[in-house]
Amino acid sequence: MGKLLRFVLEGHCYHVTTSTRGAAPLLRDPANARVVVEALQFVRSDRAYLLGYAVLPDHLHAVLVPRGHETISKVMQSIKGYSARVVNAAQGRRGALWQRSFYDRVIRNEVQLIETLEYIHRNPVAAGLAGTPEEYPFSSAHSDAETDLELFLVR
């Protein structure tokens, strides 16, 4: 049996999770984690609304809404491709940074969106990386983080 295709649901929120290849903790390095945050910020320009995220040492959680004719697969390809190129160049390494695929789940309503964002924001605390979600610098719970959550909810 061949690879199953993803359903494309225009205008829907997706909770996506992807891991580094072999669950290597490459994103424990703050410089690498910042690159992933930069990639997330880049797709905000015209590819997707970014509603929330957390970059952990070996995986990424994000809530994204593809814009226009973009698909969640294309948005994730952009995030993973950019971050892999920059991290590999900075570290003089080659090869895959990320696992090949990613897991996605459609968020169906505002209650599920809020629960998902709370789950994502608690992830660094549960992993022992911070005392509170707001303390973790590579998460949308941090005070310096920029997202499109308010813009998306009022549109």
Sequence and secondary structure as in RCSB ss.txt:
>XXXX:A:sequence
MGKLLRFVLEGHCYHVTTSTRGAAPLLRDPANARVVVEALQFVRSDRAYLLGYAVLPDHLHAVLVPRGHETISKV
MQSIKGYSARVVNAAQGRRGALWQRSFYDRVIRNEVQLIETLEYIHRNPVAAGLAGTPEEYPFSSAHSDAETDLE
LFLVR
>XXXX:A:secstr
         TT EEEEEEEBGGG  GGGSHHHHHHHHHHHHHHTTTTEEEEEEEE SSEEEEEEEE TT  HHHH
HHHHHHHHHHHHHHHHT  S SB S  EEEEE SHHHHHHHHHHHHHHHHHTTS SSGGG TTBTTSTT   SHH
HHHH 
